[in-house]
Amino acid sequence: MVEDRIRNIENRVKSSANLPEAAKSELLELLDSMRAELQGVKKEHLERAEGSAGAARTHGESLDDALGGLGETVTELEAMHPRLAELANRLAVALANMGI
């Protein structure tokens, strides 16, 4: 699922006529780095993080409980894979700075 999201972002970046080539290159480089870093992440860690995102819908939890659980999962993932967390943050900041 994470790879699908990366691929989706990658396809959108490549096909965007509104992004300057420098911005496209920066984003594509970050996505490649994330993809490489994901090689070292255990599948169960990713599954747990993805599962936490949908917990409110699946288990009828309140939004606050679901967000708390997601926050804990993100904190654990950051502790175990700091480089991946850094790359994800850089990607989010780059997209935000571009107004995306």
Secondary structure, DSSP 8 states (H G I E B T S, - for coil): -HHHHHHHHHHHHHH-SSS-HHHHHHHHHHHHHHHHHHTTS-HHHHHHHHHHHTHHHHH---HHHHHHHHHHHHHHHHHH-HHHHHHHHHHHHHHHHTT-
